[in-house]
Amino acid sequence: MFLVIIAYALFLFTRWMIIRWFHDIRECKTKIVPWFRGHNVEANSIRFIMEGNIDILLNALISILYIKNTKSLGAKF
């Protein structure tokens, strides 16, 4: 998840630079700049992080319930 956060920050910086540098060029104004302005990477990133946290939570709850029911950590430990 840390790598996703770093990639998201790099994408935001890249998007800011492209919108700032290429907003006056006619060819880029119609194709590249609208894509970077309209791309919804924020919602996708937040969804990925939330689903990852829910997955970790469910795995931890299953482990806690298993330990509580069996009263042991298993043969590995």
C-alpha positions in Angstrom: 0.0 0.0 0.0 2.9 2.3 0.6 4.0 1.9 -3.0 0.5 2.7 -4.2 0.6 5.9 -2.1 4.0 6.8 -3.6 2.7 6.1 -7.2 -0.4 8.2 -6.5 1.7 11.1 -5.4 3.9 10.8 -8.5 0.8 10.7 -10.7 -0.6 13.8 -9.1 2.7 15.6 -9.6 2.9 14.4 -13.2 -0.7 15.5 -13.9 -0.1 18.9 -12.4 3.1 19.4 -14.5 1.4 18.2 -17.8 -1.7 20.4 -17.2 0.5 23.4 -16.4 3.0 23.0 -19.3 0.7 21.8 -22.1 -2.5 23.8 -21.5 -1.6 26.3 -24.3 -0.6 23.9 -27.0 -3.4 23.2 -29.4 -2.7 19.5 -30.1 -2.4 18.7 -26.4 -5.3 20.9 -25.4 -7.8 18.6 -27.1 -6.4 15.2 -26.2 -3.9 15.0 -23.4 -5.0 17.8 -21.0 -8.7 16.7 -20.8 -7.6 13.1 -20.1 -5.5 14.2 -17.2 -8.1 16.6 -15.9 -10.9 14.1 -16.1 -9.1 10.9 -15.0 -10.6 9.8 -11.7 -7.5 8.3 -10.1 -8.4 9.6 -6.6 -11.6 7.5 -6.4 -9.7 4.4 -7.6 -6.9 4.9 -5.1 -9.2 5.5 -2.2 -11.2 2.4 -3.1 -8.0 0.3 -3.4 -6.8 1.4 0.0 -10.2 0.9 1.7 -10.6 -2.6 0.2 -7.0 -3.5 1.3 -7.8 -2.3 4.9 -11.0 -4.3 5.0 -9.1 -7.4 3.7 -6.5 -7.0 6.5 -9.2 -6.5 9.1 -11.1 -9.7 8.1 -7.9 -11.8 8.1 -7.0 -10.4 11.6 -10.6 -11.2 12.9 -10.5 -14.7 11.5 -7.1 -15.3 13.2 -8.3 -13.9 16.5 -11.4 -16.0 16.5 -9.3 -19.1 15.6 -7.0 -18.5 18.5 -9.9 -17.9 20.8 -11.7 -21.1 19.9 -8.6 -23.4 19.8 -6.8 -21.7 22.7 -3.5 -22.2 20.9 -1.4 -20.7 18.2 -0.9 -23.9 16.3 1.9 -26.3 15.7 4.1 -23.7 13.9 4.6 -21.6 16.9 
